[in-house]
Amino acid sequence: MNQKRKEVWESKRVIFATPQVLANDLVTGICTANEICCVVFDEAHRAKGNHSYCQVVDTLKKHNCKFRVLALSATPGADRESAVEVCSNILLMQVTNL
């Protein structure tokens, strides 16, 4: 199973995966961190504490200095402090409210 997933990571340009799968594949080396240039997080307001989104960003920061994060959320936080925590955890520099 791991070899097949490694082949997918190596042969595809766009991958859809749960945050847990990506975090695990980065830690185990199935996915090469320096090959990732953009991650898209849906429900980004969950990026608190030890959530998989935070783990993914932490791992990418350790191995790769050139990646972007696109974070989507209809509910960015109950208050400003919560929203700032999420932005900090996943390296968001700009927030757009539509």
N, CA, C and O atoms as CSV, one atom per row, in Angstrom:
chain,resi,resn,atom,element,x,y,z
A,1,MET,N,N,0.829,-1.197,0.000
A,1,MET,CA,C,0.000,0.000,0.000
A,1,MET,C,C,0.873,1.259,0.000
A,1,MET,O,O,0.623,2.173,-0.786
A,2,ASN,N,N,1.885,1.325,0.860
A,2,ASN,CA,C,2.744,2.499,0.924
A,2,ASN,C,C,3.495,2.729,-0.372
A,2,ASN,O,O,3.668,3.872,-0.793
A,3,GLN,N,N,3.947,1.651,-1.015
A,3,GLN,CA,C,4.676,1.791,-2.272
A,3,GLN,C,C,3.760,2.360,-3.349
A,3,GLN,O,O,4.177,3.213,-4.133
A,4,LYS,N,N,2.522,1.894,-3.391
A,4,LYS,CA,C,1.575,2.402,-4.389
A,4,LYS,C,C,1.310,3.891,-4.141
A,4,LYS,O,O,1.276,4.679,-5.085
A,5,ARG,N,N,1.124,4.274,-2.881
A,5,ARG,CA,C,0.877,5.677,-2.576
A,5,ARG,C,C,2.109,6.519,-2.897
A,5,ARG,O,O,1.973,7.646,-3.373
A,6,LYS,N,N,3.284,6.003,-2.650
A,6,LYS,CA,C,4.528,6.711,-2.993
A,6,LYS,C,C,4.589,6.951,-4.503
A,6,LYS,O,O,4.976,8.032,-4.946
A,7,GLU,N,N,4.212,5.955,-5.281
A,7,GLU,CA,C,4.191,6.102,-6.737
A,7,GLU,C,C,3.202,7.176,-7.172
A,7,GLU,O,O,3.470,7.930,-8.108
A,8,VAL,N,N,2.057,7.247,-6.493
A,8,VAL,CA,C,1.071,8.283,-6.805
A,8,VAL,C,C,1.654,9.660,-6.513
A,8,VAL,O,O,1.552,10.562,-7.344
A,9,TRP,N,N,2.269,9.833,-5.333
A,9,TRP,CA,C,2.880,11.113,-4.978
A,9,TRP,C,C,3.939,11.523,-6.005
A,9,TRP,O,O,4.064,12.704,-6.331
A,10,GLU,N,N,4.687,10.567,-6.504
A,10,GLU,CA,C,5.771,10.869,-7.441
A,10,GLU,C,C,5.281,11.139,-8.862
A,10,GLU,O,O,5.972,11.808,-9.631
A,11,SER,N,N,4.111,10.637,-9.221
A,11,SER,CA,C,3.677,10.719,-10.613
A,11,SER,C,C,2.561,11.736,-10.880
A,11,SER,O,O,2.245,11.990,-12.042
A,12,LYS,N,N,1.966,12.315,-9.860
A,12,LYS,CA,C,0.841,13.237,-10.047
A,12,LYS,C,C,1.215,14.652,-9.649
A,12,LYS,O,O,2.061,14.868,-8.781
A,13,ARG,N,N,0.567,15.620,-10.304
A,13,ARG,CA,C,0.800,17.037,-9.982
A,13,ARG,C,C,-0.168,17.545,-8.927
A,13,ARG,O,O,0.182,18.431,-8.148
A,14,VAL,N,N,-1.381,16.999,-8.886
A,14,VAL,CA,C,-2.404,17.422,-7.929
A,14,VAL,C,C,-2.888,16.196,-7.187
A,14,VAL,O,O,-3.241,15.185,-7.794
A,15,ILE,N,N,-2.901,16.293,-5.863
A,15,ILE,CA,C,-3.337,15.181,-5.022
A,15,ILE,C,C,-4.430,15.686,-4.079
A,15,ILE,O,O,-4.286,16.752,-3.480
A,16,PHE,N,N,-5.491,14.948,-3.948
A,16,PHE,CA,C,-6.529,15.229,-2.967
A,16,PHE,C,C,-6.369,14.217,-1.845
A,16,PHE,O,O,-6.420,13.010,-2.083
A,17,ALA,N,N,-6.177,14.700,-0.631
A,17,ALA,CA,C,-5.950,13.792,0.497
A,17,ALA,C,C,-6.487,14.435,1.770
A,17,ALA,O,O,-6.622,15.655,1.861
A,18,THR,N,N,-6.783,13.602,2.733
A,18,THR,CA,C,-7.172,14.140,4.033
A,18,THR,C,C,-5.919,14.732,4.685
A,18,THR,O,O,-4.802,14.343,4.343
A,19,PRO,N,N,-6.097,15.661,5.613
A,19,PRO,CA,C,-4.924,16.228,6.275
A,19,PRO,C,C,-4.125,15.180,7.040
A,19,PRO,O,O,-2.904,15.290,7.146
A,20,GLN,N,N,-4.799,14.168,7.571
A,20,GLN,CA,C,-4.104,13.101,8.299
A,20,GLN,C,C,-3.220,12.282,7.370
A,20,GLN,O,O,-2.096,11.934,7.731
A,21,VAL,N,N,-3.715,11.973,6.184
A,21,VAL,CA,C,-2.926,11.207,5.210
A,21,VAL,C,C,-1.692,12.001,4.804
A,21,VAL,O,O,-0.588,11.459,4.769
A,22,LEU,N,N,-1.875,13.286,4.497
A,22,LEU,CA,C,-0.737,14.111,4.100
A,22,LEU,C,C,0.283,14.218,5.232
A,22,LEU,O,O,1.483,14.073,5.000
A,23,ALA,N,N,-0.185,14.471,6.447
A,23,ALA,CA,C,0.728,14.577,7.595
A,23,ALA,C,C,1.509,13.283,7.780
A,23,ALA,O,O,2.725,13.314,7.966
A,24,ASN,N,N,0.825,12.158,7.730
A,24,ASN,CA,C,1.490,10.860,7.900
A,24,ASN,C,C,2.472,10.579,6.769
A,24,ASN,O,O,3.580,10.101,7.013
A,25,ASP,N,N,2.075,10.871,5.539
A,25,ASP,CA,C,2.950,10.601,4.397
A,25,ASP,C,C,4.192,11.486,4.415
A,25,ASP,O,O,5.261,11.062,3.977
A,26,LEU,N,N,4.056,12.709,4.916
A,26,LEU,CA,C,5.227,13.574,5.054
A,26,LEU,C,C,6.184,13.035,6.110
A,26,LEU,O,O,7.396,13.010,5.895
A,27,VAL,N,N,5.651,12.607,7.237
A,27,VAL,CA,C,6.494,12.103,8.332
A,27,VAL,C,C,7.209,10.819,7.935
A,27,VAL,O,O,8.379,10.632,8.269
A,28,THR,N,N,6.517,9.937,7.227
A,28,THR,CA,C,7.117,8.653,6.860
A,28,THR,C,C,7.974,8.732,5.599
A,28,THR,O,O,8.679,7.778,5.269
A,29,GLY,N,N,7.917,9.861,4.894
A,29,GLY,CA,C,8.711,10.007,3.682
A,29,GLY,C,C,8.045,9.480,2.427
A,29,GLY,O,O,8.660,9.478,1.361
A,30,ILE,N,N,6.813,9.038,2.529
A,30,ILE,CA,C,6.088,8.584,1.344
A,30,ILE,C,C,5.906,9.756,0.387
A,30,ILE,O,O,5.971,9.597,-0.832
A,31,CYS,N,N,5.677,10.933,0.957
A,31,CYS,CA,C,5.567,12.168,0.192
A,31,CYS,C,C,6.793,13.020,0.492
A,31,CYS,O,O,7.145,13.206,1.657
A,32,THR,N,N,7.439,13.532,-0.531
A,32,THR,CA,C,8.621,14.358,-0.361
A,32,THR,C,C,8.200,15.813,-0.151
A,32,THR,O,O,7.586,16.419,-1.029
A,33,ALA,N,N,8.528,16.360,1.001
A,33,ALA,CA,C,8.085,17.700,1.383
A,33,ALA,C,C,8.528,18.769,0.395
A,33,ALA,O,O,7.759,19.680,0.088
A,34,ASN,N,N,9.744,18.675,-0.103
A,34,ASN,CA,C,10.245,19.739,-0.979
A,34,ASN,C,C,9.602,19.728,-2.368
A,34,ASN,O,O,9.877,20.613,-3.178
A,35,GLU,N,N,8.765,18.755,-2.650
A,35,GLU,CA,C,8.034,18.705,-3.916
A,35,GLU,C,C,6.691,19.421,-3.816
A,35,GLU,O,O,6.048,19.657,-4.839
A,36,ILE,N,N,6.261,19.767,-2.627
A,36,ILE,CA,C,4.964,20.413,-2.440
A,36,ILE,C,C,5.136,21.923,-2.571
A,36,ILE,O,O,5.967,22.527,-1.892
A,37,CYS,N,N,4.345,22.517,-3.444
A,37,CYS,CA,C,4.436,23.967,-3.619
A,37,CYS,C,C,3.175,24.688,-3.150
A,37,CYS,O,O,3.208,25.899,-2.929
A,38,CYS,N,N,2.066,23.969,-2.996
A,38,CYS,CA,C,0.827,24.586,-2.542
A,38,CYS,C,C,-0.038,23.549,-1.837
A,38,CYS,O,O,-0.193,22.424,-2.311
A,39,VAL,N,N,-0.594,23.942,-0.706
A,39,VAL,CA,C,-1.586,23.101,-0.032
A,39,VAL,C,C,-2.855,23.924,0.131
A,39,VAL,O,O,-2.803,25.125,0.393
A,40,VAL,N,N,-3.988,23.266,-0.027
A,40,VAL,CA,C,-5.288,23.908,0.137
A,40,VAL,C,C,-5.977,23.242,1.318
A,40,VAL,O,O,-6.171,22.027,1.334
A,41,PHE,N,N,-6.340,24.044,2.294
A,41,PHE,CA,C,-7.020,23.532,3.479
A,41,PHE,C,C,-8.466,23.998,3.475
A,41,PHE,O,O,-8.732,25.200,3.478
A,42,ASP,N,N,-9.393,23.062,3.469
A,42,ASP,CA,C,-10.809,23.376,3.650
A,42,ASP,C,C,-11.109,23.260,5.138
A,42,ASP,O,O,-10.462,22.484,5.843
A,43,GLU,N,N,-12.068,24.010,5.613
A,43,GLU,CA,C,-12.378,24.025,7.048
A,43,GLU,C,C,-11.140,24.438,7.854
A,43,GLU,O,O,-10.827,23.850,8.889
A,44,ALA,N,N,-10.457,25.450,7.355
A,44,ALA,CA,C,-9.177,25.872,7.930
A,44,ALA,C,C,-9.281,26.333,9.375
A,44,ALA,O,O,-8.274,26.376,10.081
A,45,HIS,N,N,-10.477,26.676,9.826
A,45,HIS,CA,C,-10.636,27.094,11.223
A,45,HIS,C,C,-10.273,25.988,12.207
A,45,HIS,O,O,-10.151,26.242,13.406
A,46,ARG,N,N,-10.101,24.787,11.723
A,46,ARG,CA,C,-9.695,23.668,12.585
A,46,ARG,C,C,-8.192,23.668,12.887
A,46,ARG,O,O,-7.730,22.853,13.685
A,47,ALA,N,N,-7.441,24.546,12.276
A,47,ALA,CA,C,-5.975,24.568,12.412
A,47,ALA,C,C,-5.550,25.130,13.765
A,47,ALA,O,O,-4.978,26.216,13.860
A,48,LYS,N,N,-5.841,24.370,14.789
A,48,LYS,CA,C,-5.490,24.760,16.160
A,48,LYS,C,C,-4.837,23.579,16.853
A,48,LYS,O,O,-5.078,22.423,16.504
A,49,GLY,N,N,-4.012,23.884,17.836
A,49,GLY,CA,C,-3.388,22.824,18.620
A,49,GLY,C,C,-2.549,21.901,17.759
A,49,GLY,O,O,-1.694,22.353,16.998
A,50,ASN,N,N,-2.795,20.614,17.881
A,50,ASN,CA,C,-2.024,19.603,17.155
A,50,ASN,C,C,-2.812,19.031,15.969
A,50,ASN,O,O,-2.603,17.882,15.579
A,51,HIS,N,N,-3.705,19.824,15.407
A,51,HIS,CA,C,-4.489,19.357,14.257
A,51,HIS,C,C,-3.554,19.023,13.103
A,51,HIS,O,O,-2.456,19.570,13.002
A,52,SER,N,N,-3.987,18.140,12.254
A,52,SER,CA,C,-3.176,17.698,11.114
A,52,SER,C,C,-2.755,18.861,10.214
A,52,SER,O,O,-1.665,18.825,9.644
A,53,TYR,N,N,-3.585,19.881,10.075
A,53,TYR,CA,C,-3.186,21.042,9.281
A,53,TYR,C,C,-1.916,21.661,9.857
A,53,TYR,O,O,-0.996,22.010,9.118
A,54,CYS,N,N,-1.875,21.791,11.168
A,54,CYS,CA,C,-0.695,22.365,11.837
A,54,CYS,C,C,0.520,21.462,11.649
A,54,CYS,O,O,1.627,21.952,11.428
A,55,GLN,N,N,0.321,20.159,11.734
A,55,GLN,CA,C,1.405,19.205,11.548
A,55,GLN,C,C,1.966,19.293,10.130
A,55,GLN,O,O,3.181,19.247,9.934
A,56,VAL,N,N,1.081,19.420,9.147
A,56,VAL,CA,C,1.519,19.526,7.744
A,56,VAL,C,C,2.381,20.764,7.564
A,56,VAL,O,O,3.472,20.684,7.000
A,57,VAL,N,N,1.903,21.908,8.038
A,57,VAL,CA,C,2.650,23.155,7.869
A,57,VAL,C,C,3.984,23.092,8.610
A,57,VAL,O,O,5.002,23.535,8.079
A,58,ASP,N,N,3.994,22.549,9.825
A,58,ASP,CA,C,5.247,22.425,10.577
A,58,ASP,C,C,6.260,21.568,9.830
A,58,ASP,O,O,7.440,21.913,9.768
A,59,THR,N,N,5.808,20.461,9.267
A,59,THR,CA,C,6.712,19.578,8.520
A,59,THR,C,C,7.221,20.272,7.263
A,59,THR,O,O,8.410,20.193,6.951
A,60,LEU,N,N,6.341,20.946,6.542
A,60,LEU,CA,C,6.775,21.641,5.333
A,60,LEU,C,C,7.766,22.748,5.659
A,60,LEU,O,O,8.730,22.949,4.920
A,61,LYS,N,N,7.547,23.466,6.749
A,61,LYS,CA,C,8.487,24.522,7.144
A,61,LYS,C,C,9.877,23.955,7.402
A,61,LYS,O,O,10.874,24.599,7.076
A,62,LYS,N,N,9.958,22.769,7.976
A,62,LYS,CA,C,11.253,22.154,8.283
A,62,LYS,C,C,12.017,21.737,7.030
A,62,LYS,O,O,13.248,21.719,7.030
A,63,HIS,N,N,11.290,21.399,5.960
A,63,HIS,CA,C,11.928,20.815,4.772
A,63,HIS,C,C,11.866,21.675,3.522
A,63,HIS,O,O,12.580,21.414,2.553
A,64,ASN,N,N,11.034,22.681,3.531
A,64,ASN,CA,C,10.756,23.366,2.279
A,64,ASN,C,C,10.433,24.826,2.573
A,64,ASN,O,O,9.476,25.114,3.292
A,65,CYS,N,N,11.197,25.725,2.043
A,65,CYS,CA,C,10.952,27.136,2.329
A,65,CYS,C,C,10.051,27.798,1.298
A,65,CYS,O,O,9.713,28.971,1.457
A,66,LYS,N,N,9.650,27.091,0.250
A,66,LYS,CA,C,8.857,27.698,-0.805
A,66,LYS,C,C,7.555,26.929,-1.038
A,66,LYS,O,O,7.471,26.077,-1.923
A,67,PHE,N,N,6.556,27.241,-0.235
A,67,PHE,CA,C,5.233,26.669,-0.451
A,67,PHE,C,C,4.196,27.710,-0.058
A,67,PHE,O,O,4.471,28.626,0.717
A,68,ARG,N,N,3.017,27.552,-0.602
A,68,ARG,CA,C,1.918,28.466,-0.304
A,68,ARG,C,C,0.767,27.697,0.307
A,68,ARG,O,O,0.594,26.499,0.082
A,69,VAL,N,N,-0.014,28.426,1.087
A,69,VAL,CA,C,-1.195,27.847,1.722
A,69,VAL,C,C,-2.408,28.642,1.278
A,69,VAL,O,O,-2.426,29.868,1.379
A,70,LEU,N,N,-3.416,27.946,0.789
A,70,LEU,CA,C,-4.719,28.530,0.528
A,70,LEU,C,C,-5.654,27.906,1.541
A,70,LEU,O,O,-5.842,26.690,1.551
A,71,ALA,N,N,-6.241,28.727,2.389
A,71,ALA,CA,C,-7.096,28.224,3.464
A,71,ALA,C,C,-8.517,28.731,3.270
A,71,ALA,O,O,-8.736,29.923,3.053
A,72,LEU,N,N,-9.465,27.831,3.349
A,72,LEU,CA,C,-10.866,28.167,3.162
A,72,LEU,C,C,-11.641,27.888,4.442
A,72,LEU,O,O,-11.438,26.861,5.089
A,73,SER,N,N,-12.524,28.804,4.801
A,73,SER,CA,C,-13.363,28.585,5.976
A,73,SER,C,C,-14.537,29.546,5.942
A,73,SER,O,O,-14.367,30.734,5.669
A,74,ALA,N,N,-15.714,29.038,6.217
A,74,ALA,CA,C,-16.883,29.900,6.343
A,74,ALA,C,C,-16.960,30.484,7.747
A,74,ALA,O,O,-17.651,31.477,7.975
A,75,THR,N,N,-16.252,29.868,8.683
A,75,THR,CA,C,-16.285,30.305,10.086
A,75,THR,C,C,-14.855,30.396,10.605
A,75,THR,O,O,-14.387,29.463,11.258
A,76,PRO,N,N,-14.146,31.491,10.334
A,76,PRO,CA,C,-12.723,31.574,10.666
A,76,PRO,C,C,-12.403,31.568,12.159
A,76,PRO,O,O,-11.264,31.296,12.539
A,77,GLY,N,N,-13.362,31.855,12.993
A,77,GLY,CA,C,-13.109,31.819,14.434
A,77,GLY,C,C,-14.224,32.514,15.189
A,77,GLY,O,O,-14.905,33.388,14.653
A,78,ALA,N,N,-14.402,32.121,16.432
A,78,ALA,CA,C,-15.449,32.714,17.255
A,78,ALA,C,C,-15.104,34.151,17.645
A,78,ALA,O,O,-15.992,34.966,17.896
A,79,ASP,N,N,-13.811,34.450,17.693
A,79,ASP,CA,C,-13.359,35.792,18.042
A,79,ASP,C,C,-12.050,36.083,17.316
A,79,ASP,O,O,-11.485,35.209,16.658
A,80,ARG,N,N,-11.585,37.293,17.438
A,80,ARG,CA,C,-10.362,37.706,16.741
A,80,ARG,C,C,-9.164,36.854,17.159
A,80,ARG,O,O,-8.358,36.461,16.315
A,81,GLU,N,N,-9.046,36.570,18.446
A,81,GLU,CA,C,-7.918,35.776,18.958
A,81,GLU,C,C,-7.880,34.395,18.316
A,81,GLU,O,O,-6.809,33.899,17.965
A,82,SER,N,N,-9.020,33.787,18.166
A,82,SER,CA,C,-9.107,32.463,17.551
A,82,SER,C,C,-8.690,32.522,16.081
A,82,SER,O,O,-7.952,31.657,15.609
A,83,ALA,N,N,-9.160,33.534,15.364
A,83,ALA,CA,C,-8.798,33.684,13.954
A,83,ALA,C,C,-7.307,33.957,13.793
A,83,ALA,O,O,-6.678,33.442,12.868
A,84,VAL,N,N,-6.740,34.760,14.682
A,84,VAL,CA,C,-5.298,35.050,14.629
A,84,VAL,C,C,-4.495,33.781,14.888
A,84,VAL,O,O,-3.466,33.564,14.247
A,85,GLU,N,N,-4.946,32.937,15.819
A,85,GLU,CA,C,-4.260,31.668,16.098
A,85,GLU,C,C,-4.219,30.793,14.850
A,85,GLU,O,O,-3.173,30.241,14.509
A,86,VAL,N,N,-5.354,30.668,14.173
A,86,VAL,CA,C,-5.419,29.861,12.951
A,86,VAL,C,C,-4.464,30.423,11.905
A,86,VAL,O,O,-3.698,29.677,11.295
A,87,CYS,N,N,-4.506,31.722,11.698
A,87,CYS,CA,C,-3.629,32.353,10.699
A,87,CYS,C,C,-2.161,32.097,11.019
A,87,CYS,O,O,-1.365,31.807,10.126
A,88,SER,N,N,-1.816,32.206,12.275
A,88,SER,CA,C,-0.435,31.975,12.691
A,88,SER,C,C,-0.024,30.516,12.489
A,88,SER,O,O,1.076,30.239,12.012
A,89,ASN,N,N,-0.896,29.598,12.847
A,89,ASN,CA,C,-0.585,28.171,12.769
A,89,ASN,C,C,-0.330,27.682,11.351
A,89,ASN,O,O,0.481,26.781,11.139
A,90,ILE,N,N,-1.022,28.274,10.379
A,90,ILE,CA,C,-0.850,27.791,9.003
A,90,ILE,C,C,-0.265,28.869,8.086
A,90,ILE,O,O,-0.411,28.815,6.865
A,91,LEU,N,N,0.399,29.847,8.706
A,91,LEU,CA,C,1.213,30.842,7.996
A,91,LEU,C,C,0.426,31.727,7.037
A,91,LEU,O,O,0.930,32.072,5.968
A,92,LEU,N,N,-0.781,32.096,7.395
A,92,LEU,CA,C,-1.564,32.958,6.528
A,92,LEU,C,C,-1.115,34.398,6.672
A,92,LEU,O,O,-0.995,34.912,7.784
A,93,MET,N,N,-0.869,35.044,5.553
A,93,MET,CA,C,-0.378,36.425,5.549
A,93,MET,C,C,-1.488,37.399,5.165
A,93,MET,O,O,-1.430,38.578,5.514
A,94,GLN,N,N,-2.491,36.911,4.452
A,94,GLN,CA,C,-3.553,37.781,3.972
A,94,GLN,C,C,-4.879,37.073,4.155
A,94,GLN,O,O,-4.999,35.878,3.884
A,95,VAL,N,N,-5.880,37.818,4.619
A,95,VAL,CA,C,-7.212,37.260,4.815
A,95,VAL,C,C,-8.195,38.082,3.989
A,95,VAL,O,O,-8.189,39.312,4.042
A,96,THR,N,N,-9.031,37.395,3.230
A,96,THR,CA,C,-10.039,38.058,2.423
A,96,THR,C,C,-11.408,37.594,2.889
A,96,THR,O,O,-11.661,36.396,3.019
A,97,ASN,N,N,-12.281,38.549,3.138
A,97,ASN,CA,C,-13.630,38.250,3.578
A,97,ASN,C,C,-14.578,38.532,2.432
A,97,ASN,O,O,-14.640,39.660,1.943
A,98,LEU,N,N,-15.317,37.524,1.996
A,98,LEU,CA,C,-16.269,37.725,0.907
A,98,LEU,C,C,-17.682,37.730,1.428
A,98,LEU,O,O,-18.625,37.888,0.653
